[in-house]
Amino acid sequence: MHPALAPYVAALTAYDVDLGAPGVHRGLPGTTLTFVLPVGEPLDVGWQGVPGSRARRWSTVSGLHAHPAEIHHDGTQAGVQLGLTPAGALALLGVPAGALAGELVELPDVAPTLRHLPERLAATAATHREAVVEAALLACLRERDAVRTRPEVGHALARLTRGAGVQEVADEVGYSRRHLGALVRRECGLTPQEVRRVGRFERSRTLLGRVPLAEAAQRCGYADQAHLTREWVALAGCPPTTWLREEFPFLQDLGGPSAEE
């Protein structure tokens, strides 16, 4: 990926997977916004338990969230998926990440200059799809002034994501806990407590399938394995054992459990 995109794009992956049979894939909470450009068929996605949010879209941008999405598929999926940082939402889409929290929107709604990307990808060979998306994002970046998160807020988000306590982070950046909360929520749409919670959950996801659950719980700061399981049910809609059985093979096809939803 081009170095100029590094502050704004945490991941950019072209995918083409055969899942064997129709089903439902879970889109899990994370610390980056998810941006999906499907090829072949529109993405059929909605928030779990919110039927009105489900729709078939040729582009989907989902803001930060603390609940799972459900992606319905016919057994195959192809396209390009990106993880955007909060700064990337503003720099590349022109919309603050906080305004997209808990939302599922399409490119014409948030980034009209990118609205032609789905058509361009449909006419592009699979081996060149990442390059097409990267070039379009670089063009967006050139059209806008560079936008960066305030250093102290960026530091706070990074520390919260890694599990630091809210008061500890507020003291580090020299803000009251209340002021820090307002800035973090404006930046990404989640409270500092939610950022910390989702960050811990995200770290645990990278360990599942690699170490025992009890070890994953200990390494990520959960009280015990039961605590980890409760958090998975709350944030993913299923216990980690179910996710490992149903979702882990899918993520291996995409390049490993650290891949985005």
PEZI-V520480 format. One record per run of one state. SS is the DSSP state (H for helix, E for strand, C for the rest). FROM is the first residue (numbers start at 1). LEN is the number of residues. If there is no record, write none. Layout:
BEGIN
ss->SS from->FROM len->LEN
ss->SS from->FROM len->LEN
END
This chain:
BEGIN
ss->C from->1 len->2
ss->H from->3 len->3
ss->C from->6 len->3
ss->E from->9 len->10
ss->C from->19 len->4
ss->E from->23 len->5
ss->C from->28 len->5
ss->E from->33 len->6
ss->C from->39 len->4
ss->E from->43 len->5
ss->C from->48 len->3
ss->H from->51 len->3
ss->C from->54 len->1
ss->E from->55 len->3
ss->C from->58 len->2
ss->E from->60 len->3
ss->C from->63 len->6
ss->E from->69 len->5
ss->C from->74 len->2
ss->E from->76 len->9
ss->C from->85 len->1
ss->H from->86 len->8
ss->C from->94 len->3
ss->H from->97 len->4
ss->C from->101 len->3
ss->E from->104 len->2
ss->C from->106 len->1
ss->H from->107 len->4
ss->C from->111 len->1
ss->H from->112 len->3
ss->C from->115 len->2
ss->H from->117 len->6
ss->C from->123 len->3
ss->H from->126 len->18
ss->C from->144 len->7
ss->H from->151 len->11
ss->C from->162 len->4
ss->H from->166 len->8
ss->C from->174 len->3
ss->H from->177 len->12
ss->C from->189 len->3
ss->H from->192 len->16
ss->E from->208 len->1
ss->C from->209 len->2
ss->E from->211 len->1
ss->C from->212 len->1
ss->H from->213 len->8
ss->C from->221 len->4
ss->H from->225 len->12
ss->C from->237 len->3
ss->H from->240 len->7
ss->C from->247 len->1
ss->H from->248 len->7
ss->C from->255 len->7
END
